[in-house]
Structures are given as structure tokens and as C-alpha cells.
Amino acid sequence: MPPYELPQELLIDTAIARRIIGEFIRGHLRQTGFERVILNLSGGLDSALVAFLVAEAIGADKLLCLLLPYRTSAPESRADAESVVSRLGCQSKVIDITPIVDGYFETALGGAEVERVRRGNFAARARMAVMYDESVPWRGLPAGTGNKTEALLGYTTIFGDNAAAFLPIGDLYKSQVRQLAADVNVPAPILEKPPTADLWPGQTDESELGMTYADMDRLLYWLVDRRRTHDQLEAMGFGAPVIARVERLIAQNEFKRQTPVVAKLTTRTPGVDYLYPRRRPSL
């Protein structure tokens, strides 16, 4: 039995999922003209799984994992990230983002204390900036590590951890991420520890969400994928306040799931009706 609860509705064929994601990674690299991938490896489950899937798809020698700790990051997170690097045999680089984050707040606010969420969001954006800068000498395409649960709930920092060129596990709920991670042999300590964004000491995802990922994923699956009504969801045992809260989160965070909206003034507007694959043959 897995060390976590896995809703029966969300069971997937892991062999098929690995094949589809592998083809997605290789195809996207071909389409964009890249041969390498770079990603931020936090020591958490999502980034570990993406690292394993990328290594499986194109080889560990073409993967660079960045370890970007902040001064409040848990030492265990770095140790878990290093265990992934060791297991895969890929290249890695450690860059402390503390001077970036603290330097900004010291300059902008004279060192005055700010809300931890604000500081955590800035740290996430600092990591994004570092990843995109490091992608230049590595000549690699930045991979995102977000999952479907986070995307639907808006449990992500816009232009931070949700900034990437492509998302290999973006259509997998967190429960399915766990199932696939177990299948590719992500180290057990990563698979079993409580999910956390590691934005501040003691922070966990489920404590902030107010429910387990298993329960949240079941509700999202029946609400979003199967389009059940409120009455049907309540008959399945979901509370009305929880349903309303989740629907509100999905609606409020729609802006995080879309590219910037363009004011249309001409007949062909980029991103609206001027749409082409990311890479076209030279004319």
C-alpha cells in the first residue's frame, strides 16, 4: 500500500502516462529547437518527478537541476534535492537566492519586515529569474513543475513557480503525481513527506488548503473533469461550503492560467488569431 491516500477515481495507467509525457517532452524540444532542459529542483515531489521524467525522456546528461535555497529553506529540502541529483546522475548547480530577496527588501523598504507571503512570492519569482538566466549558458528549455491541483486552485505564484516554457505534469492532480512518482522510483523520503512550498518554516500545503490533497483532488475531479452539479456533489458527501470555496478559488485564479490579455485593435492579433507553432521552418 502507498504511504498516502489515493482516490480510486484518480488511478492512472502509469505506463501510458510515462509514454505520453516522454513523447511530449521530446516533441516539445524538437518543436522549439532545444536539446536540453533546465528546472528548479526544490526537494519536493513535483520537481523530483519532473526531473525523473525528463531524464527518462532525453537522458540525464541533458538535464540541469538548479537548487535555489533561501535562508529559511529547510536543510532537509536541499538534502532531498541532492538525493535526486545523485540518483539521476544529472548536472546540478546551487545558488543561494538570499542576497537577491533580502537585498531587494533592504533597498526598497529599508529592512522593514514584510508579510511572509509577500516575501515567499518574491523568492519564487527570484528563482524563476535565476532559472531563465541560467538557461542561457546551459542552452536548455525551462521546464515547469506545477500540477493540475495547484493550477486550478491558483496555489502558485504567477511569474514565479508557474513560469516555464512547458509543463510535463500540468494535467496530473497531486494524487496522480504521487502515483507516477512511486512508479518511477522517486526516493521514498520525498514521496512520503508532507507537501510543502517551503516558503517559511513549518509551512505545509494541506494546512493552508484546509483539507488533504486526496479530498481536494476528488472534489476537483468530479467538479471540473466530470462537471457534476452542486446537488450531485453534495450527494457524494462534499459539503456545500467547501464546494463554494473551491469554485471561488478556481474562478478567482483564472488569470494565473492565461497569457496576458491583449486589447484587439487589428485584424491579426498575436496570441488571439495570429497563432502558429512555437517553431516554424525557415522561409
C-alpha positions, 0 to 999 in steps of 0.5 A: 500500500502507498504511504498516502491516500489515493482516490480510486477515481484518480488511478492512472495507467502509469505506463501510458502516462510515462509514454505520453509525457516522454513523447511530449517532452521530446516533441516539445524540444524538437518543436522549439529547437532545444536539446536540453532542459533546465528546472528548479529542483526544490526537494519536493515531489513535483520537481523530483518527478519532473526531473525523473521524467525528463531524464527518462525522456532525453537522458540525464546528461541533458538535464540541469537541476538548479537548487535555489535555497533561501535562508529559511529553506529547510536543510532537509529540502536541499538534502532531498534535492541532492538525493535526486541529483545523485540518483539521476546522475544529472548536472546540478548547480546551487545558488543561494537566492538570499542576497537577491530577496533580502537585498531587494527588501533592504533597498526598497523598504529599508529592512522593514519586515514584510508579510511572509507571503509577500516575501515567499512570492518574491523568492519564487519569482527570484528563482524563476529569474535565476532559472531563465538566466541560467538557461542561457549558458546551459542552452536548455528549455525551462521546464515547469513543475506545477500540477493540475491541483495547484493550477486550478486552485491558483496555489502558485505564484504567477511569474514565479513557480508557474513560469516555464516554457512547458509543463510535463505534469500540468494535467496530473492532480497531486494524487496522480503525481504521487502515483507516477512518482512511486512508479518511477522510483522517486526516493521514498523520503520525498514521496512520503513527506508532507507537501510543502512550498517551503516558503517559511518554516513549518509551512505545509500545503494541506494546512493552508488548503484546509483539507488533504490533497486526496479530498481536494483532488476528488472534489476537483475531479468530479467538479471540473473533469466530470462537471457534476452539479452542486446537488450531485456533489453534495450527494457524494458527501462534499459539503456545500461550503467547501464546494463554494470555496473551491469554485471561488478559488478556481474562478478567482485564479483564472488569470494565473492560467492565461497569457496576458490579455491583449486589447484587439485593435487589428485584424491579426492579433498575436496570441488571439488569431495570429497563432502558429507553432512555437517553431516554424521552418525557415522561409 
